[in-house]
Structure formats: structure tokens, C-alpha cells
Amino acid sequence: MPGMSRKAAVALAASASIALLATACTGQSDAGASDDASKEQTINFWHAWSAPGEVKAVKSLVAGFEKAHPNIHVNVVANMTDDKINQALRAGGDKAPDVISSFTTNNVGKFCSSGALVDLNPFFKKAGIDPETTFPKAMNEYTQFDGDRCTAPLLGDAYGLYYNKTAFAKAGISAPPKTWSEFEKDAKKLTVPQGDSYSQLGFMPNYHGWESTTEHYFGQFSPTYFDSDGKSNIAKDPAFTAGFTLQKKLVDELGGFRKLETYRSKLGDEWGPKHPFHTGQVAMQLDGEWRLGMAEETKPGFEIGVAPLPVPDDQADQYGKGYITGTITGIAATSKKQNAAWELVKYMTTDTDAVVGFANAIHNVPSTLAALKSPKLKYDPRFKTFLDIASNPASTTTPASVNGGTYLVTIQQFGYDYESGKTKDLKAGLASTAQQIDTDIAQAK
């Protein structure tokens, strides 16, 4: 499944794996982009997909490119982790990648600031392509750092709400919740206690609850992670206070941290057939677009509903937005075939039919506005929810940082401390977390 390999790659802990990039500092040389893309040549493309169906889909995508550019041959290498990619970007050489793709959007800041990947802005400009009108807003944002567009989006992930329609009907709920206050009421209605546990939990709010991470929650509050000076904004932006307060309230009202964690520890894992949403042990689930196919494959004994995640009550007019992330692609600064490499990147990320075909093949969200509207897209009607979230200009992502996703790990850690009661003072905790984020970033520069 596309989500399976992706999830492993985007785990926040993976952000530390990019350390090698800090010493890459290769930069973009004039000699690197002096090749003639009309001449016969071979380029290397390293990607992270590993499942047989995904690898086949990438090969089909590249075959389409080679048909359109018969003089450029592409040597495709699959299942490349960020660690392996980073080492190769640093070393260079004939066998090193000219084009890479990664699932870890958190590392864009490191890719760009280290100079490991070239700035694509000149290439887009020369090709007459405007990224701002080509890519959805959030995807356009997470592929650049400090004006350096060192990556381009290559399919995306959108997060929404899955719900058990049978459980909803039994609880007398006629439609998915649109605001967090509605969600809170529904989660309690859907919770069925059983002794000191549950026979059904309305929602698992804990931050260890599969995809219920801090950034996925906060995406619905449209937060500003950094101010104009690049300093952490989490202690100043009320979106963070609101997000943490909401989650803690859900934890307390649905049984408390210890009871919920005890229940969670006995449930199935995220990628197996016994995922608690598949089995009906959890009635609502925050998750990405890949969950629909995975859940249907287990033949659950209920109808699955899909909707956008709720929004704060004072942002009800923005219902339909969500958190966006995805796969990125870029050109190695060590490549001596950057013009040919650009032809591949351009094809994979901006050719509508190519993007649509790839999205159809691995069931991810297309990464251009044109592809999102293409009549050639094939999908379950419920999947349209994620297409709409991706194209919604109010949808959000997490910004790139010079030290990758370290700031998100710090926020998540505070979340664990706050939800468990280890930290009780939210205001002081946010101030301390912001200070830690600023210190980490200053040390990384």
C-alpha cells in the first residue's frame, strides 16, 4: 500500500537522518546545468517506493517520459531511504542520482539550505511554468525554503475523517461533524463503555493514536508556526493553545489518558488488517487518503464514510480544509546532467496526464491543480473528499525548517507531556517549547 512505505518514511524521528546534508554544501554550479538535454544520455532516478505495485507504477511513469524523450534514458533505483540518498548526494559520481524523490517533506529545509538539491526556480522560469498557479497552495509551500525551491511536489497526501456509518446510525448521528464541538459530542455518543474499558471508542484522541499527531490536529486551526523573524510562534498564536486545549479535553472526556492508553495498547497496529477502525473498535479515525483502500480490503462489517476533519467553531466557514503533505522530487547539485534531469522532473510533476496516471496507479492525491480536476482520474466517489481538501486554498501544511522536522518532534513531545498530565501549565509549557525550538534552530545554522 502506498501509505505503508510512506508512513515509515515520514515518521518524525526520520528527520534526524538528514544530518549528512548539513555537510553536503555542494551548491549549484554553472557546469552542472550545462548539459544538452537534446543529446543521447542516461540519468539516474532514485525513489523510495518499495511495494511491487508502486515500483511498477514508477516504471510506467518513467516509460511515459522515455517515450516523450527518446534520447534520455532513465536508470531507476527503487527503495532508496533518505539516508542512502543523502550519502549519494554528498558523494556524487556516475552512479549517484541525478533526480531523487523522498517521502519526507519535513526535510525540505535541509535539502535546500545545505545546497544538496538545486534551486528549481530558474528551471521553472525558463520553462514558463508558474508554480503558484500549477500546484495546490500547501504543496507549493512545502517544496521550498527561504525562497529556494529545491523540490517539486510529486503526488500528495491529504488528511480527513473516516467514520463508521453503522455506528453513527446506531448512535442517532445523521451526518459527520463539521465543527470540533460537534465532534466532541459525537465522540462521546459513539463511546460504549465495557467494564473498565470500551466495547467501542468514539475516537482515539491520544497523540500516539496512529495518525493523530499534533500537526494533523493543528492543521485544522490554520496555525503560524514561525513569525516573520523565523522565531517559533507557538506560544503567541492562539491556534496552538486552542489545539492543545481541544485535544486534552477529548482525552479527559473520553476516559482519561491512562484508560485510553491501556485500551490503545491492546488494539491492532496501523498497517495491519486489525487496525481498530477496520474492526469497529474505534468509530472515527483521523487518517490519510490511503486508509480507504486499506480498510475496504479487510471487508469491514460496516459502511465507511469519509469527510473533511472538523474545524474550530469560529472557523466554520472554512470547513473542508485539511492538512497536506506528500512526496517531493528534486535534482542533485552533484549531477552533471541537470538539464536532462529537469526534463524528467518537469514531466513527472507538471504533465497532467503523467500526474493523473501515477495518482491512479498508487492511489495518492494528484499534485497539480489541473490533475485534480482531470476527467481521467479514477477513484471511489468517497476519495473525492481528499481531492477537494488538496485543492482547498485554506488547507495547510507544516513549514520547512533549517533543521528539518526537529521542531515538530519538540512540539509532539510537549503534547505527550501535556496530555498525560506530566505538564499542567499550558502557557508556560508552550513558552518553554518555543524557546527550545529557537535554540535548536540557532544551533543548526
ZIBEL-V256641 format. One record per pair of residues at least 24 apart in sequence whose ideal C-beta (glycine too) atoms are under 10 Angstrom apart, sorted by the first residue. I is the first residue (numbers start at 1). GAP is how many residues later the second one is. Records with the same first field share a line. If there is no record, write none. Layout:
I=GAP, GAP
//
This chain:
1=50, 52, 53, 270, 289, 290, 292, 293, 296, 361, 362
2=47, 49, 51, 52, 55, 101, 153, 155, 286, 287, 288, 291, 292, 325, 359, 360, 361, 362
3=48, 154, 208, 267, 268, 284, 285, 286, 287, 288, 290, 291, 359, 360, 361
4=46, 47, 50, 266, 267, 286, 290
5=43, 44, 45, 46, 49, 74, 98, 266
6=42, 43, 48, 97, 98, 149, 151, 282, 284, 319, 320, 321, 356, 358
7=96, 150, 203, 204, 263, 264, 281, 283
8=40, 42, 73, 95, 263
9=39, 40, 41, 72, 73, 93, 94, 95, 96, 97, 98, 318
10=92, 93, 94, 95, 96, 97, 147, 278, 315, 316, 317, 395
11=92, 93, 95, 202, 394, 398
12=92, 94, 201, 202, 203, 392, 393, 394, 396, 397, 398, 399, 400, 401
13=392, 396, 399
14=67, 68, 69, 88, 89, 90, 92, 93, 390, 391
15=67, 89, 91, 92, 94, 95, 386, 388, 389, 390, 391, 392, 393, 394
16=91, 387, 388, 389, 390, 393
17=64, 65, 66, 67, 68, 69, 87, 90, 93, 387
18=64, 65, 67, 68, 84, 86, 88, 89, 90, 91, 92, 93, 96, 98, 385, 386, 387, 388
19=64, 67, 91, 384, 385
20=62, 63, 65, 66, 67, 68, 69, 70, 71, 90, 94, 96
21=61, 64, 65, 68, 69, 86, 88, 89, 90, 91, 92, 93, 94, 95, 96, 383
22=64, 88, 91, 92, 94, 380, 381, 382, 422
23=63, 67, 91, 93
24=62, 63, 65, 66, 67, 68, 86, 87, 90, 91, 92, 93, 308, 309, 310
25=65, 88, 89, 90, 91, 308
26=63, 64, 66, 88, 89, 90, 91, 92, 306, 307, 308, 309
27=87, 88, 89, 91, 92, 306, 307
28=87, 89, 90, 91, 92, 94, 120, 122, 303, 305, 307, 310
29=89, 304, 305, 306, 307, 309
31=305, 307
32=66, 86, 299, 300, 301, 302, 303, 304, 305, 306, 307, 309
33=85, 89, 90, 298, 300, 302, 303, 304, 305, 306, 307, 308, 309
34=302, 303, 304, 305
35=63, 300, 301, 302, 303, 304, 305, 306, 307
36=35, 301, 303, 304
37=32, 34, 35, 300, 301, 302, 303, 304, 305, 306, 307
38=31, 33, 34, 301, 302, 305
39=32, 33, 298, 300, 301
40=30, 31, 32, 33
41=30, 31, 32, 57, 295, 296, 298, 299
42=30, 31, 32, 33, 52, 56, 295, 298
43=29, 30, 31, 32, 33, 54, 55, 56, 288, 289, 292, 293, 294, 295, 296, 297, 298, 300, 301
44=30, 31, 32, 33, 44, 49, 50, 51, 52, 53, 54, 55, 56, 288, 291, 293, 297
45=29, 30, 31, 32, 33, 35, 52, 53, 54, 55, 56, 284, 296, 299, 300, 303
46=29, 30, 31, 32, 33, 34, 35, 38, 39, 42, 43, 50, 51, 52, 53, 54, 55, 56, 286
47=29, 30, 31, 32, 33, 38, 50, 52, 53, 54, 55, 56, 107, 280, 282, 301
48=30, 31, 32, 33, 34, 36, 37, 52, 53, 54, 55, 56, 279
49=29, 30, 31, 52, 54, 278, 313
50=28, 29, 30, 31
51=27, 28, 311
52=26
53=308, 309, 310
54=24, 25, 304, 307, 308, 309, 310
55=24, 307
56=305, 306
57=300, 301, 302, 303, 304, 305, 306, 307
58=43, 290, 300, 303, 304
60=294, 297, 298, 301
61=93, 283, 286, 287, 290, 293, 294, 296, 297, 300, 301
62=282, 285, 286, 292
64=283, 284, 287, 289, 290, 293, 294
65=278, 279, 280, 281, 282, 283, 286, 289
66=278, 281
68=275, 279, 283, 286
69=271, 274, 275, 278
71=269, 272
72=265, 267, 268, 269, 271, 272, 275
73=267
74=24, 25, 266, 267, 270
82=24, 25, 28, 29, 322
85=26, 31, 245, 247
86=24, 25, 28, 30
88=28, 244, 246
89=25, 26, 27, 28, 241, 243, 244, 245, 246
90=24, 26, 242, 243, 244
91=243
92=240, 241, 242, 243, 244
93=241
94=242
96=236, 238, 239
97=233, 234, 235, 237, 238, 244
98=233, 234, 236, 237, 238, 239, 240, 242, 243, 244, 246, 247
99=230, 231, 232, 233, 236, 238, 239, 241, 242, 243, 244, 245, 246, 249
100=51, 228, 229, 230, 231, 232, 235, 241, 245
101=50, 51, 53, 54, 226, 227, 228, 229, 244, 247, 248
102=49, 52, 225, 226, 227, 228
103=51, 54, 222, 223, 224, 225
104=221, 223, 224, 300, 301
105=34, 37, 38, 46, 48, 51, 52, 219, 220, 221, 222, 223, 292, 293, 295, 299, 300
106=36, 109, 219, 292, 294, 295, 297, 298, 299, 300, 301, 302, 303
107=44, 221, 293, 294, 296, 297, 298
108=33, 34, 35, 36, 37, 40, 41, 42, 43, 220, 222, 291, 292, 293, 296, 297
109=33, 35, 36, 37, 39, 41, 290, 291, 292, 293, 294, 295, 296, 297, 298, 332, 335
110=35, 40, 290, 291, 292, 293, 294, 295, 296, 334
111=32, 34, 37, 39, 40, 217, 219, 222, 289, 293
112=31, 32, 33, 34, 35, 36, 37, 38, 39, 218, 288, 290
113=32, 33, 35, 37, 287, 288, 289, 290, 291, 331, 332
114=36, 219, 288
115=33, 35, 218
116=34, 214, 216, 217, 218
117=31, 32, 33, 34, 211, 212, 213, 214, 215, 216, 217, 218
118=30, 31, 32, 212, 213, 214, 215, 216, 217, 220, 223, 224
119=25, 28, 29, 30, 31, 32, 211, 212, 214
120=24, 28, 29, 30, 31, 32, 209, 210, 211, 222, 225, 226, 229
121=26, 27, 28, 29
122=27, 220
123=26, 29, 208, 215, 216, 218, 219, 220, 222, 223
124=25, 28, 218, 221, 222, 225, 226
126=213, 216
127=215, 216, 219, 223
129=217, 220, 221
131=218, 219, 237
133=235, 236, 237
134=215, 216, 218, 233, 234, 235, 236, 237
135=214, 215, 232, 233, 234, 235, 236, 255
136=188, 190, 229, 230, 231, 232, 233, 235, 236, 251, 253, 254, 255, 256, 257, 259, 261
137=187, 232, 253, 254, 255, 256, 257, 258, 259, 260
138=81, 183, 184, 185, 186, 187, 188, 251, 252, 253, 254, 255, 256, 257, 258, 259, 260
139=185, 186, 187, 189, 210, 226, 227, 228, 229, 230, 251, 256, 258
140=227, 229, 257
141=183, 255, 256, 257, 258, 259
142=182, 183, 184, 186, 254, 255, 256, 257, 258
143=183, 185, 186, 187, 206, 224, 254, 257
144=255, 256
145=254, 255, 256, 257
146=84, 254, 256
148=252
149=181
150=178, 180, 181, 183, 250
151=176, 177, 178, 179, 180, 194, 198, 249
152=175, 176, 177, 178, 179, 190, 193, 194, 196, 197, 198, 215, 216
153=171, 172, 173, 174, 175, 176, 195, 196, 197, 202, 212, 213, 214, 215
154=172, 173, 174, 175, 176, 191, 194, 195, 201, 204, 210, 213
155=171, 172, 173, 174, 193, 194, 200, 203, 204, 206, 207, 208, 209, 210, 211, 212, 213, 216
156=132, 133, 168, 169, 170, 171, 172, 203, 208, 209, 210, 211, 212, 216, 230, 233, 234, 241
157=130, 131, 132, 133, 165, 166, 167, 168, 169, 170, 207, 208, 229, 233
158=61, 130, 131, 150, 163, 164, 165, 166, 167, 168, 206, 207, 225, 227, 228, 229, 230, 231, 232, 233, 234, 237
159=52, 53, 54, 56, 57, 58, 60, 61, 127, 128, 129, 130, 132, 149, 150, 163, 164, 165, 166, 227, 230, 236
160=125, 126, 127, 128, 129, 131, 132, 146, 147, 148, 149, 160, 162, 163, 222, 225, 226, 228, 229
161=42, 123, 124, 125, 126, 144, 145, 146, 147, 148, 149, 161, 224
162=115, 116, 120, 121, 122, 123, 124, 125, 126, 129, 130, 133, 142, 143, 144, 145, 220, 223
163=27, 39, 40, 114, 120, 121, 122, 139, 140, 141, 142, 143, 144
164=26, 36, 38, 113, 116, 117, 118, 119, 120, 121, 136, 137, 138, 139, 140, 141
165=118, 137, 138, 139, 140
166=114, 117, 134, 135, 136, 137, 138, 139
167=25, 33, 35, 113, 115, 116, 117, 135, 138
168=115, 116, 134, 135, 137
169=133, 134
170=30, 113, 132
171=29, 31, 112
173=29, 110
175=130, 132
176=108, 129, 130, 131, 132, 133, 134, 209
177=107, 130, 132, 133, 134, 142
178=129, 130, 131, 132, 133, 135, 138, 141, 142
179=41, 131, 132, 133, 134, 135, 136, 137, 140
180=37, 40, 41, 62, 63, 66, 67, 69, 70, 129, 130, 131, 132, 133, 135, 136
181=65, 129, 131, 132, 135
182=128, 131, 134
183=37, 63, 67, 101, 126, 127, 128
184=62, 65, 66, 69, 70, 126
185=68
186=97, 98, 124
187=63, 66, 67, 96, 97
188=62, 65, 66
189=94
190=64, 92, 93, 94
191=62, 63, 64, 91, 92
192=91
193=62, 66
194=69
196=59, 63, 66, 67
197=58, 62, 63, 65, 66, 69
198=56, 57, 61, 62, 65, 83, 84
199=81, 82
200=76, 79, 80, 81, 82, 83
201=53, 54, 58, 59, 62, 63, 66, 75, 80, 81, 82, 83
202=48, 51, 52, 80, 81, 82
203=47, 51, 57, 74, 79, 80, 81, 82, 83
204=46, 47, 50, 56, 57, 59, 60, 63, 72, 73, 77, 78, 79, 80, 81, 82
205=41, 42, 43, 44, 45, 46, 47, 48, 49, 50, 52, 55, 81, 214
206=41, 44, 45, 48, 51, 54, 55, 57, 58, 209, 210, 213, 214
207=40, 44, 204, 205, 206, 207, 208, 209, 211, 212, 213
208=52, 53, 56, 57, 204, 207, 208, 211
209=42, 51, 52, 55, 58, 61, 67, 73, 76, 77
210=54, 57, 58, 59, 60, 61, 65, 66, 67, 72, 75, 76, 77, 81
211=59, 74, 75, 76, 77, 80, 112
212=35, 38, 73, 74, 75, 203
213=73, 110, 195, 198, 199, 202
214=26, 29, 30, 33, 184, 194, 195, 196, 197, 198, 199, 200, 201, 202, 204, 205
215=28, 108, 110, 181, 182, 183, 190, 193, 196, 197, 200
216=70, 71, 72, 93, 106, 107, 109, 182
217=25, 26, 27, 29, 30, 33, 69, 92, 106, 198
218=24, 25, 26, 28, 29, 105, 178, 180, 193, 197
219=24, 67, 90, 92, 102, 103, 104, 105, 106, 170, 176, 177, 178, 179
220=26, 66, 88, 89, 90, 91, 92, 95, 98, 99, 101, 102, 103, 174, 175, 176
221=25, 90, 91, 94, 175
222=89, 90, 93, 96, 99, 172, 173, 174
223=173, 175, 176
224=172, 175
225=171, 172, 173, 174, 176, 182, 183, 186, 212
226=173, 175, 181, 208, 211, 212, 215
229=209
230=169, 171, 172, 208, 211, 212, 215
231=203, 204, 206, 207, 210, 211
232=169, 175, 178, 179, 198, 199, 201, 202, 203, 204, 205, 206, 207, 208, 209
233=201, 204
234=173, 176, 177, 180, 195, 196, 197, 199, 200, 203
235=191, 192, 193, 194, 195, 196, 197, 198, 199, 200, 202
236=194, 195, 198
237=193, 197
238=74
239=73, 76, 157
240=171, 174, 186, 190, 193, 194
241=185, 186, 189
242=70, 72, 73
243=69, 168, 172
244=167, 170, 171, 174, 175, 182, 185, 186
245=173, 181
246=64, 66
247=168, 171, 172
248=167, 170, 171, 172, 173, 178
250=169
251=167, 168, 169, 170
252=167, 169
256=164, 165
257=159, 161, 162, 163, 164, 165
258=162, 163
260=159
261=158, 159
270=24
272=26
273=24, 25, 26, 27
274=24
275=25
277=25, 27
278=24, 26
284=25
286=36, 37
288=34, 35, 36, 37, 38, 76, 77, 98
289=70, 74, 75, 76, 90, 93, 94, 96, 97, 98, 100, 101
290=72, 73, 74, 75, 96
291=95
292=71, 87, 88, 90, 91, 93, 94
293=70, 86, 87, 90
294=69
296=84, 86
304=76, 78
305=77, 80
306=74, 75, 76, 77, 78, 79, 80
307=75, 78, 82
308=77, 78, 80, 81, 84, 87
309=80
311=83
315=79
317=77
318=74, 75, 76, 77
319=73, 75
320=65, 68, 69, 71, 72, 74, 75
321=67, 68, 71, 72, 73, 74, 75
322=63, 64, 66, 67, 68, 70, 72, 73, 74, 75
323=66, 72, 73, 74, 75
324=41, 43, 62, 65, 66, 67, 68, 71, 72, 73, 74
325=40, 72, 73
326=38, 39, 41, 64, 71
327=31, 35, 37, 40
328=39
329=38
352=24
359=28
364=26
365=24, 25, 26
366=24, 25
401=36, 39, 40, 43
402=38, 39, 40, 41, 42, 43
403=34, 37, 38, 39, 40, 41, 42
404=40
406=30, 31, 34, 35, 37, 38
407=26, 27, 29, 30, 31, 33, 34
408=29
409=28, 31
410=24, 26, 27, 29, 30
411=25, 26
//
